[in-house]
Amino acid sequence: MTNKNLAKLAAIFVVPALMAACGSAATPRPIAQEPATTNTQSSYAPTAAPAMPRPTDAPKPAAPTAAPYAAPAAESRAYPPAAPGGVMPVRPTPIPPDNQFKDAGINPPVNAGRDHLSTFGLDVDTASYSMAKEYLRKGQLPPYASVRAEEFINAFKQGYPTPRDVAFGIYADGALSPFHTDGSYLVRVGVQGYRVPDSQRKPGAYVFVVDESGSMSMDNRIDLARQSLKMLVGQLREGDTVGIVAFTTTSREVLQPTPAEQRDVINRAIDSIVPKASTNLQSGLMMGYAMANRAFRAGAANRVILLSDGVANEGGIKPDEILTSVQEFARRGIALTSVGVGFGNYNDTLMEKLADQSEGGNYLYINTLADAEKQFAAKVSGLQNIARDAKVQVDFNADAVQTYRLIGYENRAVADQDFRNDSVKGGGLSAGHTATAIYQVTLKPGAAGRIATVNLRWNDPDTNQTKEINGNVNVSDLSRRFDEAAPRFQLAAVVAQFAEVLRQSPYASRASLGDLSERASALAGQLSDDNDVREFAQLATQAARVR
């Protein structure tokens, strides 16, 4: 790095002087932004088209060794959802009943003196919140198993400054919790990836894998998928290519990789996809990867984009094979975006699991054209991966912290000793994306100074280097009054508590949907230029009415 760039970083990212203990915070404080260590011994090297993995030599997943859809071992201490009671919502039978979800449990409080480390893989998915919106629009509370708190939080802007010249910035703030009576604080830890202007993004080599089975005729899902893809194609530019695979009982190559400038040719191919028979998702996805493998370009954003309702009723799903293949192709430079389509007869468990296995993968959900525009088509630059195997480890100071509890990330848990084990996967992050975690923290009497150290570790896909940065969260970063904290922090905290109530967390037993609705409405007034906050306030009001 040049002296000029170092000077620029120093000017922009110097850590502010400590505020008075437990003072107010208008914006989250940057606590780390420069790479601290580098390991160049990584096994990642996607410089040429990767060989197709074979069943005999495909690498075995490092962990867990149990059935692919079993919860990670770290989840064994997670509590099951509490039965409805008190002011918790009384849940009617969810509609439709054939959506498939998996309950990952709920993280419990942890005594910092016994276990001071909290480790998880980054998650930038937002599908859980998108599905909850559909349930609420239909007058139903979502099934508790469908609620993943981190995907609610990450669906909203966090107000973090965008880092420059480095991949990430880490930010932290917090305030006394208005939702708990034990004097605990809510602490927000956020990671912001740098944004890539569309004019500067890498060329993309994309392969669309589209479900054209009979279930895609429900509620005209196939038309939604076609229109979504056309919106994406309309934003591609010279240098991008698009290939298309469709699958039903069998899979077929609809369009060989074609320059994005030939938009009419690509759109006609998209229009040729119509619902037919059964679903052989595994066959379609493997054919899509084979096409992406042939079209692989070093230095490009190589990605398979799967659109499906996840219902596999032909050929079945062999989880070991398909998940291992997704993981292997991701490690060799071909990422996966999993896009769920439709409401009812939908397999959330499979669609999320596929994306989770892909470093740099992400999982979106769409049920309307507005969803498609927001979640999918409007974020072409977000398809460029800037980090692989990103993990966070928060090291709590037992001299200051009595207990802590991570809200969400149950199915992203990583064993503490595996934080620096590069054979254990973390999560991926694409350009401009944000990942946020909320902790409920109880401080010891007279606590001062450092609360925790936040460590972030990731592999840079461009330089093939593993990097690590860290920074401290201090008591001075916390506000004594919740309403004095930054509005974006308040929003994240209210959204997290909303998710806690919907998933029937025993740690939200005193929460009121009515109170959350009032807080959401007040924040919609403060953040009046944000349509997402206004929509959230409306949804919170709707949830309060559904008892």
C-alpha positions as CSV (number, residue, x, y, z in Angstrom):
1,M,0.0,0.0,0.0
2,T,1.4,3.4,-0.9
3,N,2.1,6.2,1.6
4,K,-0.7,8.2,0.0
5,N,-3.2,5.4,0.6
6,L,-2.0,4.9,4.2
7,A,-2.5,8.6,4.8
8,K,-6.0,8.4,3.3
9,L,-6.9,5.5,5.6
10,A,-5.5,7.3,8.6
11,A,-7.5,10.4,7.9
12,I,-10.8,8.5,7.3
13,F,-10.6,5.6,9.7
14,V,-8.8,6.8,12.8
15,V,-10.6,5.6,15.9
16,P,-12.3,8.5,17.7
17,A,-11.3,9.4,21.2
18,L,-13.3,7.5,23.9
19,M,-16.5,9.2,24.9
20,A,-17.6,9.6,28.5
21,A,-18.6,6.3,30.0
22,C,-22.0,5.1,28.8
23,G,-22.5,8.4,26.9
24,S,-24.9,8.8,24.0
25,A,-23.8,7.7,20.5
26,A,-25.2,9.3,17.4
27,T,-23.5,6.9,15.0
28,P,-21.9,3.5,15.3
29,R,-18.2,3.8,16.1
30,P,-15.7,2.2,13.6
31,I,-13.6,-0.2,15.7
32,A,-11.5,-1.8,12.9
33,Q,-10.8,-1.4,9.3
34,E,-7.2,-2.2,8.4
35,P,-5.9,-5.8,7.7
36,A,-3.9,-6.9,10.8
37,T,-2.6,-10.3,9.7
38,T,-2.2,-12.1,6.4
39,N,-1.9,-15.8,5.7
40,T,-1.0,-16.6,2.1
41,Q,-1.1,-20.4,2.5
42,S,-4.8,-20.7,1.6
43,S,-5.9,-23.5,-0.7
44,Y,-8.1,-21.2,-2.8
45,A,-6.8,-20.6,-6.3
46,P,-9.6,-20.2,-8.9
47,T,-7.4,-19.1,-11.8
48,A,-8.8,-21.5,-14.4
49,A,-12.0,-23.5,-15.0
50,P,-12.3,-25.9,-12.1
51,A,-12.6,-29.6,-12.9
52,M,-16.0,-31.2,-12.4
53,P,-16.1,-32.9,-9.1
54,R,-16.6,-36.7,-9.2
55,P,-18.4,-38.8,-6.6
56,T,-15.1,-40.7,-6.0
57,D,-12.9,-37.7,-5.3
58,A,-15.3,-35.0,-4.1
59,P,-14.1,-33.6,-0.8
60,K,-16.0,-34.6,2.3
61,P,-17.5,-31.8,4.4
62,A,-15.3,-30.9,7.3
63,A,-18.2,-30.7,9.7
64,P,-20.7,-31.8,10.8
65,T,-20.4,-35.5,10.1
66,A,-24.1,-36.1,10.9
67,A,-26.9,-35.9,8.4
68,P,-26.6,-32.8,6.3
69,Y,-29.8,-31.2,7.6
70,A,-29.0,-31.9,11.3
71,A,-28.3,-28.9,13.5
72,P,-24.6,-28.2,14.1
73,A,-23.2,-29.6,17.3
74,A,-22.9,-26.1,18.7
75,E,-26.7,-25.8,18.6
76,S,-27.1,-28.6,21.2
77,R,-27.2,-25.9,23.9
78,A,-29.9,-23.8,22.1
79,Y,-33.2,-23.7,23.8
80,P,-36.4,-24.9,22.1
81,P,-39.1,-22.2,21.5
82,A,-41.3,-21.5,24.5
83,A,-45.0,-22.4,24.4
84,P,-47.2,-19.3,23.8
85,G,-48.3,-17.6,26.9
86,G,-48.7,-14.3,28.6
87,V,-48.4,-11.5,26.0
88,M,-46.8,-13.9,23.5
89,P,-48.9,-14.3,20.3
90,V,-51.4,-17.1,20.2
91,R,-50.7,-18.7,16.8
92,P,-53.4,-20.0,14.5
93,T,-52.7,-22.8,12.1
94,P,-50.3,-21.3,9.6
95,I,-51.3,-21.0,5.9
96,P,-50.4,-22.8,3.8
97,P,-49.4,-25.8,5.8
98,D,-47.1,-27.3,3.2
99,N,-44.2,-24.8,3.5
100,Q,-41.2,-26.6,4.9
101,F,-39.0,-24.9,7.6
102,K,-36.5,-26.1,10.1
103,D,-36.3,-24.8,13.6
104,A,-32.7,-24.1,14.6
105,G,-33.5,-23.4,18.3
106,I,-32.7,-20.2,20.3
107,N,-29.4,-19.2,21.8
108,P,-29.3,-19.1,25.6
109,P,-27.5,-16.6,27.8
110,V,-23.8,-17.5,28.4
111,N,-21.8,-16.8,31.5
112,A,-18.7,-14.9,30.3
113,G,-16.6,-16.3,33.1
114,R,-17.2,-19.8,31.8
115,D,-17.2,-19.2,28.1
116,H,-15.9,-15.8,26.9
117,L,-15.9,-16.6,23.1
118,S,-18.9,-16.3,20.7
119,T,-18.1,-17.5,17.1
120,F,-20.3,-17.6,14.0
121,G,-20.1,-17.4,10.2
122,L,-21.4,-14.2,8.6
123,D,-24.9,-14.3,7.2
124,V,-26.4,-11.7,4.8
125,D,-29.5,-13.6,3.8
126,T,-32.9,-11.8,4.1
127,A,-35.3,-14.6,3.0
128,S,-36.8,-15.2,6.4
129,Y,-38.0,-11.6,6.8
130,S,-39.4,-11.6,3.2
131,M,-41.4,-14.7,4.0
132,A,-42.7,-13.3,7.2
133,K,-44.0,-10.3,5.3
134,E,-46.0,-12.7,3.1
135,Y,-47.6,-14.4,6.1
136,L,-48.5,-11.0,7.7
137,R,-49.9,-9.7,4.5
138,K,-52.2,-12.7,4.5
139,G,-53.3,-12.0,8.1
140,Q,-51.2,-14.8,9.7
141,L,-48.2,-14.8,12.1
142,P,-45.3,-16.7,10.5
143,P,-44.5,-20.2,11.9
144,Y,-41.8,-19.8,14.6
145,A,-39.5,-22.2,12.8
146,S,-39.4,-19.9,9.8
147,V,-38.1,-16.9,11.8
148,R,-34.3,-16.4,11.7
149,A,-33.6,-13.2,13.6
150,E,-30.4,-12.3,11.8
151,E,-32.2,-12.3,8.5
152,F,-34.8,-9.8,9.9
153,I,-32.0,-7.5,11.1
154,N,-30.0,-7.7,7.9
155,A,-33.0,-6.8,5.8
156,F,-32.6,-3.1,6.8
157,K,-30.0,-0.4,6.3
158,Q,-27.7,-0.1,9.3
159,G,-26.2,3.4,8.6
160,Y,-22.6,2.2,8.7
161,P,-20.1,4.3,6.7
162,T,-18.8,2.6,3.6
163,P,-15.1,1.6,4.0
164,R,-12.7,2.6,1.3
165,D,-9.5,0.8,0.1
166,V,-10.2,-2.1,2.4
167,A,-12.7,-4.9,2.2
168,F,-14.5,-4.3,5.5
169,G,-15.2,-2.0,8.4
170,I,-16.4,-3.2,11.8
171,Y,-18.7,-0.9,13.8
172,A,-20.2,-1.1,17.2
173,D,-22.7,0.7,19.4
174,G,-25.4,-0.1,22.0
175,A,-27.8,1.1,24.6
176,L,-29.7,0.0,27.7
177,S,-32.4,-2.4,26.6
178,P,-36.1,-1.2,26.9
179,F,-37.3,-4.8,26.5
180,H,-35.7,-6.4,29.5
181,T,-35.9,-5.7,33.2
182,D,-32.5,-7.0,34.4
183,G,-30.5,-3.9,33.3
184,S,-29.0,-5.6,30.3
185,Y,-27.8,-3.7,27.2
186,L,-28.3,-4.4,23.6
187,V,-25.0,-4.2,21.7
188,R,-24.8,-4.0,17.9
189,V,-21.8,-5.3,16.1
190,G,-21.8,-4.7,12.3
191,V,-19.6,-5.5,9.3
192,Q,-19.9,-3.3,6.2
193,G,-18.4,-4.5,2.9
194,Y,-17.1,-1.9,0.4
195,R,-19.3,-0.9,-2.4
196,V,-18.4,-1.4,-6.0
197,P,-19.8,1.1,-8.5
198,D,-21.4,-0.7,-11.4
199,S,-18.9,0.9,-13.8
200,Q,-16.1,-0.7,-11.9
201,R,-17.6,-4.1,-11.1
202,K,-16.1,-7.3,-12.5
203,P,-17.6,-8.8,-15.6
204,G,-20.1,-11.5,-14.8
205,A,-20.4,-15.0,-16.1
206,Y,-23.9,-16.0,-14.9
207,V,-25.9,-19.2,-15.4
208,F,-29.6,-19.1,-14.6
209,V,-31.0,-22.4,-13.4
210,V,-34.8,-22.2,-13.6
211,D,-37.4,-24.6,-12.2
212,E,-40.0,-25.3,-14.9
213,S,-41.8,-28.0,-13.0
214,G,-45.6,-28.2,-12.6
215,S,-45.4,-26.6,-9.1
216,M,-44.1,-23.4,-10.7
217,S,-47.5,-22.9,-12.3
218,M,-49.0,-22.2,-8.9
219,D,-49.9,-18.5,-8.6
220,N,-48.0,-17.9,-11.8
221,R,-44.6,-18.4,-10.2
222,I,-42.9,-19.1,-13.5
223,D,-44.0,-15.7,-14.8
224,L,-42.5,-14.0,-11.7
225,A,-39.3,-15.9,-12.3
226,R,-39.2,-14.9,-16.0
227,Q,-39.9,-11.3,-15.3
228,S,-37.3,-11.2,-12.5
229,L,-34.6,-12.6,-14.8
230,K,-35.5,-10.1,-17.5
231,M,-35.0,-7.3,-14.9
232,L,-31.6,-8.6,-14.1
233,V,-30.6,-9.0,-17.8
234,G,-31.7,-5.4,-18.4
235,Q,-29.0,-4.2,-16.0
236,L,-26.1,-6.3,-17.3
237,R,-23.5,-4.7,-19.5
238,E,-20.8,-5.4,-22.1
239,G,-18.5,-8.1,-20.8
240,D,-21.2,-10.1,-19.0
241,T,-22.5,-13.4,-20.3
242,V,-25.7,-15.4,-19.5
243,G,-26.3,-19.1,-19.9
244,I,-29.7,-20.8,-19.1
245,V,-30.6,-24.2,-17.8
246,A,-34.1,-25.3,-17.1
247,F,-35.2,-28.4,-15.2
248,T,-38.4,-30.4,-14.7
249,T,-38.4,-34.3,-14.7
250,T,-35.2,-33.9,-16.7
251,S,-32.9,-30.9,-17.2
252,R,-32.0,-29.1,-20.5
253,E,-29.7,-26.4,-21.7
254,V,-31.9,-23.6,-22.9
255,L,-29.2,-21.1,-23.9
256,Q,-25.4,-21.5,-24.1
257,P,-23.4,-18.6,-22.5
258,T,-24.3,-15.6,-24.6
259,P,-23.0,-12.0,-24.4
260,A,-25.3,-9.7,-22.4
261,E,-25.5,-7.3,-25.4
262,Q,-27.7,-9.9,-27.1
263,R,-30.6,-9.1,-24.8
264,D,-33.3,-10.0,-27.2
265,V,-31.8,-13.5,-27.7
266,I,-31.6,-14.0,-23.9
267,N,-35.1,-12.7,-23.3
268,R,-36.6,-15.1,-25.9
269,A,-34.8,-18.0,-24.2
270,I,-36.3,-16.9,-20.9
271,D,-39.8,-16.8,-22.4
272,S,-39.4,-20.4,-23.7
273,I,-39.4,-21.7,-20.1
274,V,-42.9,-23.0,-19.2
275,P,-44.2,-25.3,-16.4
276,K,-44.2,-29.0,-17.3
277,A,-44.0,-32.1,-15.1
278,S,-42.2,-33.1,-12.0
279,T,-39.1,-31.5,-10.3
280,N,-35.5,-32.9,-10.5
281,L,-33.7,-30.0,-8.8
282,Q,-30.5,-31.9,-8.4
283,S,-30.2,-32.7,-12.1
284,G,-30.9,-29.1,-13.1
285,L,-28.4,-27.7,-10.6
286,M,-25.6,-30.0,-11.6
287,M,-26.2,-29.2,-15.3
288,G,-26.1,-25.5,-14.4
289,Y,-22.8,-26.0,-12.6
290,A,-21.4,-27.9,-15.7
291,M,-22.3,-25.0,-17.9
292,A,-20.8,-22.5,-15.4
293,N,-17.7,-24.6,-15.3
294,R,-17.3,-24.4,-19.1
295,A,-18.0,-20.7,-19.1
296,F,-15.6,-20.0,-16.2
297,R,-13.5,-16.9,-16.6
298,A,-10.6,-16.0,-14.3
299,G,-11.1,-12.5,-12.8
300,A,-14.9,-12.6,-13.4
301,A,-17.9,-12.9,-11.1
302,N,-18.7,-16.6,-11.8
303,R,-22.1,-17.4,-10.4
304,V,-25.0,-19.8,-10.7
305,I,-28.4,-18.3,-9.9
306,L,-31.1,-20.8,-9.0
307,L,-34.8,-19.9,-9.1
308,S,-37.1,-22.6,-7.6
309,D,-39.7,-23.3,-5.0
310,G,-37.4,-26.1,-3.7
311,V,-39.9,-28.8,-4.1
312,A,-38.0,-31.9,-5.4
313,N,-40.4,-34.8,-6.2
314,E,-38.5,-36.5,-9.1
315,G,-35.1,-38.2,-8.5
316,G,-35.2,-37.0,-5.0
317,I,-32.3,-35.0,-3.4
318,K,-29.1,-36.7,-2.3
319,P,-28.0,-34.2,0.3
320,D,-24.4,-35.4,0.6
321,E,-23.8,-35.2,-3.1
322,I,-25.5,-32.0,-3.9
323,L,-24.2,-30.0,-0.9
324,T,-20.7,-31.3,-1.4
325,S,-20.8,-30.2,-5.1
326,V,-22.1,-26.8,-4.2
327,Q,-19.3,-26.4,-1.6
328,E,-16.6,-27.6,-4.0
329,F,-17.6,-25.4,-6.9
330,A,-17.7,-22.4,-4.5
331,R,-14.2,-23.1,-3.3
332,R,-13.1,-23.1,-6.9
333,G,-14.7,-19.8,-7.7
334,I,-18.3,-20.4,-8.8
335,A,-20.8,-19.0,-6.2
336,L,-24.5,-19.8,-5.8
337,T,-27.4,-17.4,-5.4
338,S,-30.5,-19.3,-4.3
339,V,-33.8,-17.5,-5.1
340,G,-36.9,-18.9,-3.6
341,V,-40.1,-18.3,-5.6
342,G,-43.7,-18.5,-4.4
343,F,-45.8,-19.0,-1.3
344,G,-47.1,-22.4,-0.4
345,N,-45.7,-25.8,-1.3
346,Y,-42.3,-24.2,-0.7
347,N,-39.1,-25.7,0.8
348,D,-37.3,-23.0,2.7
349,T,-35.0,-25.6,4.4
350,L,-33.4,-26.8,1.2
351,M,-33.1,-23.4,-0.5
352,E,-31.3,-21.9,2.5
353,K,-29.1,-24.9,2.9
354,L,-27.9,-24.8,-0.7
355,A,-26.9,-21.1,-0.4
356,D,-25.2,-21.7,3.0
357,Q,-22.9,-24.3,1.4
358,S,-21.6,-21.7,-1.1
359,E,-18.9,-19.3,0.0
360,G,-20.1,-16.0,-1.3
361,G,-23.6,-17.5,-1.7
362,N,-26.8,-15.9,-0.6
363,Y,-30.4,-16.7,-0.3
364,L,-33.2,-14.5,-1.4
365,Y,-37.0,-14.9,-1.5
366,I,-39.5,-13.3,-3.9
367,N,-43.2,-13.5,-4.2
368,T,-44.0,-10.2,-6.0
369,L,-42.4,-8.1,-8.7
370,A,-41.6,-5.5,-6.1
371,D,-39.7,-8.2,-4.1
372,A,-37.8,-9.1,-7.3
373,E,-36.8,-5.5,-8.0
374,K,-35.6,-4.9,-4.5
375,Q,-34.0,-8.2,-3.6
376,F,-32.6,-9.4,-6.9
377,A,-32.6,-7.3,-10.1
378,A,-31.5,-4.0,-8.6
379,K,-28.3,-5.5,-7.1
380,V,-26.1,-6.6,-9.9
381,S,-22.9,-5.3,-8.2
382,G,-23.9,-7.3,-5.2
383,L,-23.3,-10.5,-7.2
384,Q,-19.5,-9.7,-6.9
385,N,-18.0,-11.7,-4.1
386,I,-15.5,-9.8,-1.9
387,A,-15.1,-12.4,0.9
388,R,-15.1,-16.1,1.5
389,D,-15.3,-18.0,4.7
390,A,-15.9,-14.9,6.7
391,K,-16.2,-15.6,10.5
392,V,-16.7,-13.4,13.5
393,Q,-15.4,-14.2,17.0
394,V,-16.4,-11.9,19.8
395,D,-14.2,-12.2,22.9
396,F,-16.0,-10.9,25.9
397,N,-14.2,-9.4,28.8
398,A,-15.2,-11.5,31.8
399,D,-14.1,-8.7,34.2
400,A,-16.8,-6.4,32.7
401,V,-19.5,-8.8,31.3
402,Q,-21.6,-11.1,33.5
403,T,-23.6,-12.7,30.7
404,Y,-24.1,-12.4,26.9
405,R,-26.6,-13.8,24.4
406,L,-26.4,-13.7,20.7
407,I,-29.8,-13.0,19.1
408,G,-30.0,-15.2,16.0
409,Y,-27.2,-17.0,14.0
410,E,-28.2,-20.3,15.6
411,N,-27.5,-22.2,12.3
412,R,-24.3,-20.3,11.7
413,A,-22.6,-21.4,14.8
414,V,-18.8,-22.2,14.5
415,A,-16.8,-24.0,17.2
416,D,-14.6,-21.4,19.0
417,Q,-11.5,-23.4,18.2
418,D,-12.3,-23.4,14.5
419,F,-12.2,-19.6,14.1
420,R,-8.8,-19.8,12.5
421,N,-9.3,-23.2,11.0
422,D,-9.6,-22.4,7.3
423,S,-11.0,-25.9,6.5
424,V,-14.1,-25.0,8.5
425,K,-16.3,-22.8,6.3
426,G,-17.8,-19.5,7.4
427,G,-20.0,-17.2,5.4
428,G,-19.6,-15.1,2.3
429,L,-20.1,-11.4,1.7
430,S,-20.7,-9.6,-1.6
431,A,-19.9,-6.0,-2.5
432,G,-21.9,-3.5,-0.5
433,H,-23.5,-6.0,1.8
434,T,-23.8,-5.6,5.5
435,A,-24.0,-8.2,8.3
436,T,-25.1,-7.3,11.8
437,A,-25.3,-9.2,15.1
438,I,-27.2,-8.0,18.2
439,Y,-26.1,-9.2,21.6
440,Q,-28.0,-8.9,24.9
441,V,-25.3,-8.2,27.4
442,T,-25.4,-7.9,31.2
443,L,-22.6,-5.9,32.7
444,K,-21.0,-6.4,36.1
445,P,-21.5,-3.6,38.7
446,G,-19.0,-0.8,38.0
447,A,-17.9,-2.2,34.7
448,A,-15.6,0.1,32.7
449,G,-13.3,0.0,29.7
450,R,-13.4,-2.9,27.3
451,I,-16.5,-5.0,26.9
452,A,-15.4,-7.2,24.1
453,T,-12.9,-7.6,21.2
454,V,-14.5,-8.3,17.8
455,N,-12.4,-10.4,15.5
456,L,-13.2,-10.7,11.8
457,R,-11.4,-13.3,9.6
458,W,-12.0,-13.9,5.8
459,N,-10.4,-15.0,2.6
460,D,-9.9,-12.4,-0.1
461,P,-11.0,-14.0,-3.4
462,D,-8.9,-11.6,-5.5
463,T,-5.6,-11.9,-3.6
464,N,-6.1,-15.4,-2.3
465,Q,-5.0,-14.1,1.1
466,T,-6.6,-14.8,4.5
467,K,-7.0,-11.6,6.5
468,E,-8.0,-10.7,10.0
469,I,-8.9,-7.5,11.7
470,N,-10.1,-6.7,15.2
471,G,-11.3,-3.9,17.4
472,N,-12.7,-3.2,20.9
473,V,-16.2,-2.4,22.1
474,N,-16.1,-0.3,25.2
475,V,-18.5,0.7,27.9
476,S,-18.2,4.2,26.4
477,D,-19.8,3.0,23.2
478,L,-23.1,2.4,25.0
479,S,-26.0,4.9,25.7
480,R,-27.7,4.9,29.1
481,R,-31.0,5.7,27.4
482,F,-32.4,3.7,24.4
483,D,-34.0,6.8,22.8
484,E,-30.6,8.6,22.8
485,A,-29.0,6.0,20.7
486,A,-28.7,6.3,16.9
487,P,-32.1,5.7,15.1
488,R,-30.5,3.0,13.0
489,F,-29.4,1.2,16.2
490,Q,-32.9,1.6,17.6
491,L,-34.4,0.1,14.4
492,A,-32.0,-2.9,14.5
493,A,-32.9,-3.5,18.2
494,V,-36.7,-3.2,17.6
495,V,-36.5,-5.5,14.5
496,A,-34.5,-8.1,16.5
497,Q,-37.0,-8.0,19.3
498,F,-39.9,-8.3,16.8
499,A,-38.2,-11.5,15.5
500,E,-37.7,-12.8,19.0
501,V,-41.5,-12.4,19.7
502,L,-42.5,-14.1,16.4
503,R,-40.2,-17.0,17.1
504,Q,-41.6,-17.3,20.6
505,S,-38.3,-16.8,22.3
506,P,-38.4,-17.4,26.1
507,Y,-36.2,-14.3,26.4
508,A,-38.9,-12.1,24.9
509,S,-41.7,-13.3,27.2
510,R,-42.3,-9.8,28.5
511,A,-42.4,-8.2,25.1
512,S,-45.5,-6.7,23.6
513,L,-46.2,-6.6,19.9
514,G,-48.2,-3.4,20.6
515,D,-45.2,-1.7,22.1
516,L,-43.0,-2.8,19.2
517,S,-45.6,-1.5,16.8
518,E,-45.5,1.9,18.5
519,R,-41.7,2.0,18.5
520,A,-41.6,1.0,14.8
521,S,-44.1,3.8,13.9
522,A,-42.0,6.4,15.8
523,L,-38.9,5.2,13.9
524,A,-40.7,5.4,10.6
525,G,-41.2,9.1,11.4
526,Q,-37.5,9.6,12.2
527,L,-36.4,7.7,9.2
528,S,-39.0,9.1,6.9
529,D,-37.0,8.7,3.7
530,D,-36.7,4.9,4.2
531,N,-39.6,3.0,2.7
532,D,-38.5,-0.2,4.3
533,V,-38.9,1.2,7.8
534,R,-42.4,2.5,6.9
535,E,-43.3,-0.9,5.6
536,F,-41.9,-2.5,8.8
537,A,-44.1,-0.2,10.9
538,Q,-47.2,-1.3,9.0
539,L,-46.2,-5.0,9.4
540,A,-45.6,-4.6,13.1
541,T,-49.1,-3.0,13.4
542,Q,-50.6,-5.9,11.5
543,A,-48.8,-8.4,13.7
544,A,-50.1,-6.7,16.8
545,R,-53.7,-7.2,15.5
546,V,-53.2,-10.9,14.8
547,R,-53.7,-12.6,18.2
